[in-house]
């Protein structure tokens, strides 16, 4: 009995200690939130505005209280940076005398090509409006191609003497699961419309189909050629010479070789870079150079930059992530919630126009149709402009097609007009591998329709195919109506085919090139608004709401991100594909470019 009470007491003490530690951590977090919200941003004179893009670029910066909280082993070191903060900071820095230039800390860029394009265009605009220099420096092992493309807008590009420019052209790799699934006794039953709808190919083939290879080479070539054109214009190197350099592979050549090739201006160590920054800012001797990051600077007060209040509002509605599919830990677009958001704006007379920002590879057909209806109704009553981010394909295009105008970057990934369905058959795995058998009782012939324990019957497959065909017909009908085309014309460029933004403009899927800022200006112009203010929707959760919605799944995801780093995306993709059942309108795969 004595031992019993000893163990009980030890347990109680342990629980109490853990509770106290947890409570202290909670107070630390709450204190950090309060201090961060109350602290006024101070910008020192002679500062450099620092743009570091090793964080994941998202359309909107979240109010995540854990993001910058350093508690080793508990929270993810994967940080985000809002495209909105970057754009705001670059615009304000033009006329802020305290900012003497921009420092691009830019070895790698953790974001999509369209986001890079928007930032690059904003930096070009900064150069046009001011005489302040842009200084780019890569001093972290490798200078990625995406980062280099962005850095070419700089007045000076510097690399560490031991750093090379990873310049070799674009390439892609797909993973196929057909043989692995066969080994464990799982058959993935596929029904689709569109020879280019390659989302299902990893489950039915062991290599890329010719159609998929064709579409991939087309949009990849478009992205590469656009990059080369931009680099050529800023670095005064011909496209032919750039392709020669890529064929030679610059990846393993060091700083001196990059200077000799003309890709960069100088190879310098950190102390020499600091000397350059002191010269730009007018700092004498060996004093430190004042710097401020775009995340902080976005909320800083700048004289003459406060916007006048206007009763005319433009709603900027963000839709990021998979549509109607809660897969992995990424963002999800809920059809009902976003439909309600659009409906509220449509019925509010103070909103004069809508800009719908889409960053989505697609997802569930049901949610896409729900959102399409609300977008169509809104476009009938108000000016509605759609802005595509890095990707707006399949369901992401579905929800955009009723808009008055669609804008995208030349390197946005879009199209993929098609749908598919997949039903796994675990019969062999259960019966032959695990020794589990099943039996059925049913009142009607098809009561066990689309069960996961046997192959589909011909009748079931025919019904599924008819459902897919009906869904595809609805999809191309919506696009034809919204884009002023015939169904035949949409089908010709549809079939699940993926296009770059540049391709999409040529075939009529988008209207103009431009980013979110351009889309807002276009909406204001179309509505005849000289003065207006923007309202971002849906409203982001406050830091306290973010704090109290932290569940076990979110904590687990943050820990995994911390451990896996960039490789987390492979884990997340496997979670996505394992959950893709039913009828979907989604991109063939997720695209990452270094």
N, C-alpha and C positions, 0 to 999 in steps of 0.2 A: 504493500500500500504506500510505503514511503517513496519507493521508486516511481510509482504511478504519479503521485503528487509532484515529484521532482520534474518529471517529463511534462506534465501539464503546465507547471510554472514556467519552464523553459520555453514552451510553445507560446504561452501568453506574452512573455517578455519579448520573444522574437516578433510576434505579430505587432506588438506595441512599437517596437523599434522601427520596423518597416513602415508602419503608419506614420510615425513621426518624420522619418526621412522623406516619405512621399509628400507629406504636408509641407515640409520645408522646401522641397523642389517646386511644389505648386506656388508657394509664396515667391520663390525666386522668379518663376515664369511670369506671374502676375506683376511683380515689381518691374521686370524687364519690359513688359507690355506698356505699363503706365509711363515709365521713363521714356520709352521710345515715342509714345504719342504726345508727350508733353514737351519734349526737347526741341528747341528751335534750331534749325540748321544754320550754321555760321559759315559763310564763304569768305576766306581770307583774300586779301589783295594779292595780285600776281600769282593766281592759282592756275593749275592745269586741270582741265576736266578730263577725268580718266574713264575710258570706256573699256571695260574688261568683259569679254564675251565667253569666258570658260563656263559661265553659268548657263543653264538651260533657258533659251529665249522663249517666253510665252507672250501671248497678246496683251494680257493684263497682269500686272504685278499683284500677287495675292497678299492678303493680310494675315500671313501665317506667322504666329508668334514664335514658332520653333525654328524657323528657317535660319536665323542668324544666332540662335542660342547654342553655345558650345558646351554640350554635355557629352563627353566622350563615350562612345558605345551605345548611346541611347537614340540619337536622332541622326538623320541623314546629312551627309556632307554635300549632297547634291543640292545646289542652290539654284534659284531662278532669278531672271531679270526680265522686267516687263518691257515689251516693245513700246508701250505707252510712255513709260518713264524715259526711255532713250530719246524718243521723238520730242517730248516736252523739253528735255534738257538741251538738246541740240538747238532747238528753236530759241530758247531763252539765252543761251550762251553767245549768240550773235551780237547782242547789244549790251552784254554785261561786261563792264570795264574791268571787273575783278578777274574775269577769265581771260587768260592771255593766249590760250591755245588748247588743242585737244591732243591727249596722249592715248593712242590705241595700244593697249596691252593685249596683243592679239596673236599669240602662237596658235591657238585653236579656237574654233567657233562652234559652240554647242547649240545649233539651231538649224532650221530649214533654209533652203536656198531663197525662197521668197522673202523671208524675214531678213536675210542678209541683203537682198536687193533693196528692200525698203530702207534699211540703215545706210547702205551705200549711197542711195539717192539723197537721203537727208544730209549726209556728210558733203556730198557735192553741192547741195543747196547752201550749206554752211559756208563753203569756200566762196561761192558766188556772192554771198551777202556780206562777208567780212574779209578783212585782210589778216585774220589770225591763222597761224599755221596748224596743220595736222601732222603729228609725228607718230609714226607707227614703229613698234619694236617687238620683235619675236625673240625671246630669250629662254624658251622652255623646251628643250630637246628637239622639237620638230615644228615646222611652219606649215600647217595644213593648207590644202588647195583652196578651200572655202575661205579661210582666214586671209590667204594671200590675195584672193580676188577682192575682198573687202579692203585690204590694206593698200591696194593700188591707187586709191583716191588720195592717199597721204602725199604731202609735199616732200616727205623724206621717209624711206623705209630702211630700217636698220635691223640687222640680225646679230646674234651672238656669233663669234668666230667659229664655234663648234656646232652651229645650227644650220641645217640645210632646208631648202624650200621643197616641200613634197609636191613636185610638179610632174605628173605622169599621165594625165588624162583620167576620165571617169570610168569606173568599172562597177559591176554589180554581181551579186551572188545570191542564188536562191537555194533554200533547203527543201528537200523532198522526203516525205515520210511514208510513201507507199510501201516500200519493202520492210521498213521497221514495223508498220502496222500489221503487215502480212505475217511477220514472224510471231507476233503476239496474238494473232487471231482476230484482228479487227478489220472489218471491211467498211470503207467510207462510201456510201451510196450517193452519187452526185446527179443532180438534175440542174441544168443551166440553160440560159439563152444568151448567145453571143460567143463567137469563136475566140474572142480576145478576153473573155471573162476568166482570168487566170487565177483567181483567188482559190479555186478548188484544185488546181494542177498539182500542188504538193501532195495531195491525197490520192491522185489517180495516175500520175506519171512519175518516172524517175529522172526526167530531165525536162527542160523547157520545150514547149511546143514551138513550131515554126512561127505561128501567129504571135505568141508571147515574145519570142525573140525579136520579131519584126517591130512590135510596138515599143519594146524596151529600147532597142537601138535608135528608134525614131526620136523619142522624147529625150533620151540620154544625149544623143547628138545635138539636139536643139539646146539643151542646157549648156553643154560644153562650148558650142559655137558662140552662145551669148556671153559666156564668161571670157572667151578669147577676145571677142570684140571689145568688151569693156577694158580688159587688161591692155590690149593693143593701143586703145585711145589714150589711156593715162600714162603708159610707160613708153610709148613711141617705139614699140617693137611690132613688127609685122605678124599677122596671124600665122603665116607660113613658118616664120622663125620660131614662134611659140610652139607650134606643133612639132617642129624639129627638136626643140628642147624637151618637150614632153616625151617624145619617142626615145630620146637619149636617157631619160629618167634622171631627174635632178635630186631625187629623194636622199641619196646617200652622199651627195656632194656637200661640202661645208661652205661657210660664209664667204670665203674668198672667191670660190667658183661662182656663187650666186651674184656677187658683185661684178665679176668679169662677164657674165652672161647678160647683165643689164636688168636682171629680175629685181635686184635690190640696190640701194645706193651705197651702203657701207656696212662693214662688219665691226662691231664695237662691243667692248665689255661694259658692264653696268656703270662703272665709275665714269666712263666716257659718255654714256647716254645721259647721266645726271648732269655732266658739264653742258651738254647740248640743251637740256631743259632749263638750266640756270641762265643760259644765254637768252633763251626764248622769253623767260619770265622776268629777266632783269635782276635775278638774285645774285649777290656778290659773294666772292670767296667760296667757302665750302658749306655754306648754310643749306639746310634742307629745302626742297622745293615744295611749296604748299600744293596739295592735291585735294580733289573732291570727286567722289564717284557719282555716276549718273543717277543712282538710286536715291542718294541723299539730295543731290542738286535739284532733282525734279520737284521737291517740295520746298525748295528755298525761295525766299522772297527776292524778286528782282525788280528794281525800280522801273516803272513804265511798262511792265509786262503783265499787270493784273488786268484781266478782261472785264469789260463793262457788263453789268447785269442786263440780260435781255429776256423778254417774255416769250420770244420765239425759241422753241426748243427743237433740237434734232436728236432723236433717240439713236444711240449706237448700241445695237444689240449683239452681244458676242455669243457664238455657238462653237465651242471647241470640244473635240473628242469624238468617240464613237457614238453613233446615234442609237439610242435605246438599248445599248449593250453595256452592262456593268461588268467589264472584263479587265483584269489586271488592276492596277491602282491609278490608271490614268483618268482624265476627265471624261464625263459622259454627258451626252445631250439627251435629256428626257423630253420626248415629244409633247406630252401634256403640259409640262412646266413652261417650256419655251413657247408653246402655242398660247398659253395664258398670258405670257409676257408681251407677245406681239399683239394680242387682242386688246390688252389694256392700253397700249400705245395708240392703236387704231381708234379706240373710242375716246381718247383724250384730245380735245381740240387744241390744247397748248402745244402739242407736238405737231410741227409743220412738215417734217420729213423723217424718214427712217433710213439708217445705214445698217445693213445686216452683215456683220463680219463672220465669215465661215472659215473654220480650220478643221476639216473633218474628212476622213477617208470613207465615210458612209456608215451603214449599219442596218438596223431593222427596217423593213419596208413599211410596217405599220406606223412607226413613229415618223418616218420620212413623209408619209402621206398626210399624217396629222399636221405636221409643220407646213407642208406645201399648201394646204388649204388655208391656213391662217396667213401665210405670206401672200397668197393670191388675193385674199380679201383685203389685206392691208394695202397692197399695190393698187387696188381699185379705188381706194379713198385718199391715199397720200403718196407723195413722191417716195419711191423706195429704190435705193441703190444698194447693190451687193458688193462687198469687198472680199475677195478670196485671199487667204493667207498662204501658208506653205502648201497645203493640199485642200482641195474641195472637189472631191470625186465621188462618183456613184451616188449614194444617198446625199452626200454633201453638195452635189450638183442638182439633185432632185429638188431639194428645198430652196434652191436659188433661182430656178428657171422662170418663175412668174415676175421677177423684178423688172423695173423700167430699164435699168442699166446694170451690167455686170462688169466689174473691174478686177484685174488680176495682174500679177507680175509676169514678165516673160518666162520666168522659171517656176511658176506655180504648177503643181501637178493637178490635173483636172480631167474631166470626161468620165471614162469608165461607166458609160450609160448601159447598164445591164443588171440582171439579177440572177441569183442562183439559190439552190437549196441543197442541203446535205444532211443525210440521216445515217448515223453510224449503226453498223450491225455488229453487236458483241457476241453473237451466237457461238462462233468458234472458240473465242476466248473463254466463254463461260462453260461450254460443253466439253471441249477437247483439252483445254489447257488447265482449267480449274475444277473440272468435274461437276459443275453446277448445271442442273437441267431445269427446264421450265415447262409448264403445262398451261393450257388456256381453257377458260370457260367463257362462252359468249352467246348472246341471244340472237345476233344477226351475223350475216356472212362476213361483214367488214368491221365488226366491233373492236377488233384488235388492230385497227389501222395504224400503220407506221410504228409498230413495236420495234424496240431496239434489240430483240433477241433472235431475229430471223431476217433473211433477205426480203426486200420488197417483192410483192407479187407484180405481175405485168399490169394488172388492173390498178394497183397502188401507184406504180411508176407512171402510168398514163395519166392518172388524176393529178399527180404531182407536177408532171410536165405541163399539163393544161393550166394549172395554177401559175406556174412560172411564165408561160406564154401570155396569160392574161395580165400578170403583173408587169411584164416587159412592155406590152402594148399600152398599158396605162402610163408607164414611165415615158415612152417616146411621144405619147399624145400630149402629156404635160409640157415636154420640152418643145414640141412643134408649136403648140399654142403660145408658149411664153416667148419663143425666139422668132416667131413669124416664119416658120419653115414647114415643109410637108413632113408627114410621118416617114415617108420613104427617104427623104433627105437626112432625117435624124438617124434612121436605121443604118444608113450608109456610113455615118461617122460614129455610130454607136457600137453595138455588138460587144460591149464591155471594154472597148479600146481606151487606153490611157493616153492623154496628150499633155504636152507642156503648154504653158500659157501662150507662148508664141505660136504654137500649132493651133491652139484653140481660137485665137483671134483670126487666123487665116480661114478657118472653117465655120466661123460664126457662132461659136459657143460663148465667147466673151465679146465685149464692146470696145473696151479701152484698157491700156496699160496704166497701172498706178497702184499706190498703196492705200492704206486706210485714210490717211490725211487727204489724199486726192479724192477719195470717194466722198468724204464729208464736204469738201469744197464743191464737188459736182452736184451733190444733193441740194446744197444751199443755192447754187446757181440756177438749177432747174426750178426751184421753188421761188426764186427771185428774192432771196433773203440777203440783205446787206449786213444785218446784225443778228446774231444768234448765239446760243450756247448749246453745248452738247451734254447729254446725260447718258452715262454708261449703264447698261442693263444686261442681265439682272444685277442687282446690287450685290456687291461682294460681302461675304460674311465678315463681321467685325473680328478683331483679334480675339476677343473673349468668346465669340461664337465658334471660331476655329479651335480654340482651346478646349471647349467643352464637347465638341463633336469628335474628338480624338477617341477612336475605338481601337480594339485589339488589332483589327485588320490594317488600319492606317499605321499603327505603331510598327507592326510586322513589316509592312511595305517600306517604311522609312529605314528600319534596321537593314533590310535586304539591300536597299539602294546604297546604304553606307558601305556595306560589305562588297557589293558587286560593281559599284561605280557605273561606267558606261555599259558594262556587260549586262546590267539589269534589264536593258531593253529586250534581250533575247529571252530572258525568263518571262517578261511581260508578254511578249509576242506568243510564246507557247501557251500561256494562260488564255490569250485571246482565241487562238485557233482551236483550242480544246473546247471552248464554249460556243463555237459557231455552229449552232444547229438551227434548222428551220429555214425560212426564206429571207434572204439578205440582199441588200444593195450596197456592196462594200468594195473598196479598192482591192486589187489582187494581192497586195502585200504592203508592208510599211517600207518606205524608202529613206535611206540614210546616206548622205554624201559627206565625205571628210574634206 
